[in-house]
Amino acid sequence: MFGILSKQAKTIVPRTLSAAHLTIASATTRNAPTANAQGKFWKITLQRSPIGLHPRTRENARALGLLRRGHSIYRPISNELAGMILRIKELVKVELVDKVESVKTNAPNGFEIIGRTNPLIAPGSKAAKPLLPLRQRK
């Protein structure tokens, strides 16, 4: 059976395009974005962790720049990137955006200092002394 398949493969291969044609075609379209998507970006967000998956899947997520769960990156549209996204399509959420959003600042910590009751504490005053007496060594 395998001998028959190899004979068929030998007859099919010469009928296809040569390797030179394939490399020229892929080189011209590899990094060129599609005409209707120029100036657009993909926002790729890692929604599920690649821990426990095949090492190639984990390496692919890291190569995209997705370091942790919930992390978002912006990449220009390209055919190479589409293939990388397809490898981890179950882990990511992909959105098409027109421009790259700026990096967001940290969320507020939940409190705000309005003012101090004693902006200046005089040295030697009661407020400058510790509340509990210091323990003396025996």
URBELTA-V799750 format. One record per residue. RES is the residue in one small letter. SS is DSSP state (a for helix, b for strand, c for the rest). PHI is phi in radians with two decimals (none if undefined). D_CENTER is the distance of its C-alpha to the mean C-alpha in whole Angstrom. Layout:
res=(RES,RES)
ss=(SS,SS)
phi=(PHI,PHI)
d_center=(D_CENTER,D_CENTER)
This chain:
res=(m,f,g,i,l,s,k,q,a,k,t,i,v,p,r,t,l,s,a,a,h,l,t,i,a,s,a,t,t,r,n,a,p,t,a,n,a,q,g,k,f,w,k,i,t,l,q,r,s,p,i,g,l,h,p,r,t,r,e,n,a,r,a,l,g,l,l,r,r,g,h,s,i,y,r,p,i,s,n,e,l,a,g,m,i,l,r,i,k,e,l,v,k,v,e,l,v,d,k,v,e,s,v,k,t,n,a,p,n,g,f,e,i,i,g,r,t,n,p,l,i,a,p,g,s,k,a,a,k,p,l,l,p,l,r,q,r,k)
ss=(c,a,a,a,a,a,a,a,a,a,a,a,a,c,c,c,c,c,a,a,a,a,a,a,a,a,a,a,a,c,c,c,c,c,a,a,a,c,c,c,b,b,b,b,b,b,c,c,c,c,c,c,c,c,a,a,a,a,a,a,a,a,a,a,c,c,c,c,c,c,c,b,b,b,b,b,c,c,a,a,a,a,a,a,a,a,a,c,c,c,c,b,b,b,b,b,b,c,c,c,c,c,c,c,c,c,c,c,c,c,c,c,c,c,c,c,c,c,c,c,c,c,c,c,c,c,c,c,c,c,c,c,c,c,c,c,c,c)
phi=(none,-1.19,-1.13,-1.18,-1.12,-1.18,-1.15,-1.15,-1.11,-1.14,-1.40,-1.38,-1.03,-1.11,-1.37,-1.42,-1.14,-1.28,-1.10,-1.13,-1.14,-1.17,-1.21,-1.16,-1.16,-1.26,-1.21,-1.36,-1.86,-1.11,-1.76,-1.44,-1.22,-1.16,-1.13,-1.49,-2.03,-1.18,1.40,-1.89,-2.29,-1.74,-1.74,-1.92,-2.07,-1.40,-1.71,-2.14,-1.35,-1.46,-1.12,1.57,-1.64,-1.05,-0.99,-1.12,-1.15,-1.11,-1.13,-1.15,-1.11,-1.20,-1.15,-1.24,1.80,-1.55,-1.66,-2.55,-1.13,1.54,-1.36,-2.01,-2.32,-2.06,-2.36,-1.18,-1.24,-2.67,-1.20,-1.08,-1.18,-1.08,-1.16,-1.17,-1.19,-1.10,-1.19,-2.10,-1.08,-1.37,-1.76,-2.08,-2.07,-2.04,-2.20,-1.68,-2.19,-1.43,-2.47,-1.40,-1.32,-1.25,-1.19,-1.38,-1.43,-1.14,-1.21,-1.10,-1.47,1.70,-2.48,-2.43,-1.48,-1.46,-3.04,-1.81,-1.27,-2.16,-1.12,-2.16,-1.88,-1.25,-1.14,1.57,-1.40,-1.13,-1.19,-1.42,-1.45,-1.15,-1.23,-1.76,-1.18,-1.25,-1.40,-1.58,-1.37,-1.58)
d_center=(46,44,46,46,43,42,45,44,41,43,44,41,39,42,42,38,37,37,34,35,34,31,29,31,29,26,26,27,24,21,20,22,20,22,25,25,21,21,20,17,13,11,9,6,6,6,10,12,12,12,15,18,17,18,17,16,14,12,12,11,7,8,9,6,4,3,6,8,9,8,5,5,4,8,9,13,15,16,18,16,12,14,15,12,11,14,14,12,13,14,11,9,11,11,13,15,15,18,16,13,14,15,13,15,17,18,20,24,25,28,31,32,35,38,41,42,46,47,46,48,49,53,53,56,55,55,51,50,52,50,50,51,54,53,54,57,57,61)
